[in-house]
Amino acid sequence: MDISIIIRTLNEAKWLPDLLQAVRQQELRGLSCETVLVDSGSTDGTLEIAASFGCKIVKIEKSKFT
C-alpha cells in the first residue's frame, strides 16, 4: 500500500459520506490507497457507511480514544 488515510470517528454518519466521496475522487497517479476508519463506538450508522465505501474498520474502546 502506498498511501493509508486514517480517519477517527465517533458518530460521524452525517459527515462521513461526503468525506469518503472526496477521498475517492482524489487523483492518486498510480498509487494504491487504503482508508482506515478508527471508531470508538459509533451507534449512528457510521460503521455501515464506512463498510459500504470499502474502508478497513478498526474498533477501539472509547476510553482509549483521545
ChimeraX attribute file (.defattr): number of C-alpha atoms within 10 A of each C-alpha:
attribute: neighborCount
match mode: 1-to-1
recipient: residues
	/A:1	7
	/A:2	9
	/A:3	11
	/A:4	11
	/A:5	11
	/A:6	14
	/A:7	15
	/A:8	14
	/A:9	18
	/A:10	16
	/A:11	16
	/A:12	17
	/A:13	18
	/A:14	11
	/A:15	10
	/A:16	18
	/A:17	16
	/A:18	11
	/A:19	11
	/A:20	17
	/A:21	11
	/A:22	10
	/A:23	14
	/A:24	13
	/A:25	8
	/A:26	8
	/A:27	8
	/A:28	11
	/A:29	6
	/A:30	7
	/A:31	9
	/A:32	10
	/A:33	14
	/A:34	15
	/A:35	19
	/A:36	17
	/A:37	20
	/A:38	19
	/A:39	21
	/A:40	19
	/A:41	16
	/A:42	15
	/A:43	12
	/A:44	13
	/A:45	14
	/A:46	21
	/A:47	26
	/A:48	13
	/A:49	16
	/A:50	19
	/A:51	13
	/A:52	9
	/A:53	14
	/A:54	13
	/A:55	20
	/A:56	14
	/A:57	16
	/A:58	12
	/A:59	14
	/A:60	12
	/A:61	9
	/A:62	12
	/A:63	7
	/A:64	7
	/A:65	13
	/A:66	6
